[in-house]
Amino acid sequence: MAVEGSTITLTFEDNQVSAQAGCNTLFGPADWEGGTLEIDGTLASTMMACDDALMAQDQWLSEFLSSSPALSLDGDTLT
């Protein structure tokens, strides 16, 4: 569940993924061909200190993106 008032944003460009969940920005090389997101190595992160809920959300997002989730795009909606 997302922290109230926060937004999770993903950007896919030039074989890179960037993610922002209200505190730090996660980024790194990735491949999303074939409907699965594959992170190449470990995502890097900015190192800002935020409240505990946003820090936990950053950790959850990093773990989720690194778990090879299935991706589907329907118009502008990513699931």
C-alpha positions, 0 to 999 in steps of 0.5 A, spaced: 500 500 500 502 506 498 504 511 503 498 516 503 499 523 499 505 519 495 505 517 488 510 512 485 513 514 478 516 509 473 520 512 467 523 507 462 528 510 457 534 507 453 535 501 457 534 504 464 529 504 469 528 510 474 523 510 480 521 515 485 516 513 490 516 520 494 523 520 497 529 517 493 530 516 486 532 509 484 535 508 477 539 502 473 540 498 467 534 494 465 530 490 460 523 490 459 522 486 453 518 480 453 513 482 458 518 482 464 522 487 468 529 485 469 534 489 473 541 488 471 545 488 477 542 492 483 538 499 483 542 505 485 539 510 489 539 517 491 541 518 499 536 523 502 533 521 509 525 522 509 520 519 514 520 512 516 514 510 512 517 513 505 523 510 507 520 503 507 516 505 501 523 506 497 525 499 500 519 496 498 519 499 491 526 497 490 525 489 492 519 489 487 522 492 481 528 487 482 523 481 483 522 481 475 515 483 475 511 482 469 509 488 465 503 490 461 502 496 457 495 498 455 495 505 452 498 509 458 496 504 464 502 500 466 500 494 470 
